[in-house]
């Protein structure tokens, strides 16, 4: 293992242990690549990893309700550290409006539902609103089948992004 990998491995393994994501007995050489991070998390904390099926949204003219469900699922998976209070939606044709309170601030997202897949505008809004959350963030773990997400404390997020151990589709 190269010196760079050793530093990367040590910092990642240490922060995952500190936050009880992996056991304290984990060896540093368990992380030799980005893929190893996902495997470690999946091996030791798999019940908190969840996928979001991104098709069949709004197929019954209920896109707003589908997005409410998605936001509620993320809130539940964050164990209350990221909540969308007073969540309401309205669907008018292909236009969706979501209103809610996040960290005590009223939010309104308006976007177009162009197909039965998740709206890229919705996803951008969701990923960007996380910047306002100080308790942690959802990260996207590498998986071939469907997008998988996992909520990590802010310190873990910082270390994983520093070492490019996760894919972050927005600027940090």
Secondary structure in CASP SS format (residue, H / E / C, confidence):
PFRMAT SS
TARGET T0000
AUTHOR 0000-0000-0000
METHOD secondary structure of the structure
MODEL  1
X C 1.00
X C 1.00
X H 1.00
X H 1.00
X H 1.00
X H 1.00
X H 1.00
X H 1.00
X H 1.00
X H 1.00
X H 1.00
X H 1.00
X H 1.00
X H 1.00
X H 1.00
X H 1.00
X H 1.00
X H 1.00
X C 1.00
X C 1.00
X C 1.00
X C 1.00
X C 1.00
X C 1.00
X C 1.00
X C 1.00
X C 1.00
X H 1.00
X H 1.00
X H 1.00
X C 1.00
X C 1.00
X C 1.00
X H 1.00
X H 1.00
X H 1.00
X H 1.00
X H 1.00
X H 1.00
X H 1.00
X H 1.00
X H 1.00
X H 1.00
X H 1.00
X H 1.00
X H 1.00
X H 1.00
X H 1.00
X C 1.00
X E 1.00
X E 1.00
X C 1.00
X C 1.00
X C 1.00
X C 1.00
X C 1.00
X C 1.00
X C 1.00
X C 1.00
X C 1.00
X C 1.00
X C 1.00
X H 1.00
X H 1.00
X H 1.00
X H 1.00
X H 1.00
X H 1.00
X H 1.00
X H 1.00
X H 1.00
X H 1.00
X H 1.00
X H 1.00
X H 1.00
X H 1.00
X H 1.00
X C 1.00
X C 1.00
X C 1.00
X C 1.00
X C 1.00
X C 1.00
X C 1.00
X E 1.00
X E 1.00
X E 1.00
X E 1.00
X E 1.00
X E 1.00
X E 1.00
X E 1.00
X C 1.00
X C 1.00
X E 1.00
X E 1.00
X E 1.00
X E 1.00
X E 1.00
X E 1.00
X E 1.00
X E 1.00
X C 1.00
X C 1.00
X E 1.00
X E 1.00
X E 1.00
X E 1.00
X E 1.00
X E 1.00
X E 1.00
X E 1.00
X C 1.00
X C 1.00
X C 1.00
X C 1.00
X C 1.00
X C 1.00
X C 1.00
X H 1.00
X H 1.00
X H 1.00
X H 1.00
X H 1.00
X H 1.00
X H 1.00
X H 1.00
X H 1.00
X H 1.00
X H 1.00
X H 1.00
X H 1.00
X C 1.00
X C 1.00
X C 1.00
X E 1.00
X E 1.00
X E 1.00
X E 1.00
X E 1.00
X E 1.00
X C 1.00
X C 1.00
X C 1.00
X C 1.00
X C 1.00
X C 1.00
X E 1.00
X E 1.00
X E 1.00
X E 1.00
X E 1.00
X E 1.00
X H 1.00
X H 1.00
X H 1.00
X H 1.00
X H 1.00
X H 1.00
X H 1.00
X H 1.00
X H 1.00
X C 1.00
X C 1.00
X C 1.00
X C 1.00
X E 1.00
X C 1.00
X C 1.00
X C 1.00
X C 1.00
X C 1.00
END
